[in-house]
Amino acid sequence: MSLHPQAGYQVPEETQRVARAAFPRGNVYMRVADLLGSLYQDQQFAALFPTRGQPAEAPVRLALVTVLQFAEGLSDRQAADAVRSRIDWKYVLGLELTDSGFDHTVLSEFRARLVQGKAERLRERGLVKKRGRQRTDSTHILAAVRVLNRLERVGETLRATLNVLASVAPEWLKELAPAEWFDRYGSRVEN
């Protein structure tokens, strides 16, 4: 992948028109684009790409997609789908409405390129402490945390419901609920 840097990325007129119709007051991403313009410049990433070869996705856009992805807690696949389908993302990225986006694997390749080229600025800005290496694709970890979080919420919902039923209709609950429910849902799920 080679980089052909551009000076900037303007929001296409059609994208502006449709986004303004969909969001008359704007939204946070549109305000970021309007107020801050481009947060990154292609030249910042020039050292990470060779000068010859197939053109790479614009690193400015990939960097911004990783920020949006983090803000919304999306996997790489979900973020790539959002680039294809969401008007507000197309607006902030300066893409035509018909832009088909990119394959989700491009995001992990981009993050790997950042790490390999030591271009990440997280440590020097104090956002990540120096401990060890961190994987650049943490999709499976985020998914496991989400599943655990959902299970805890379901367990807490059942515990709270049983507590209310125990105070409102204790006799009915004793007849209906199996004894192991009281052991399982008697204390908080995280304990």
ABEGO torsion letter per residue (X at the ends): XBBBBBABBBBBAAAAAAAAAABAAEBAAAAAAAAAEBABBAAAAAAABBABEBBBBBAAAAAAAAAAAAAAGBBAAAAAAAAAABAAAAAAAGBBAABAEBBAAAAAAAAAAAAAAGABAAAAAGABBBABBBBABAAAAAAAAAAAAAAAAAAAAAAAAAAAAAAABAAAAAAABBAAAAAAAABBAAX
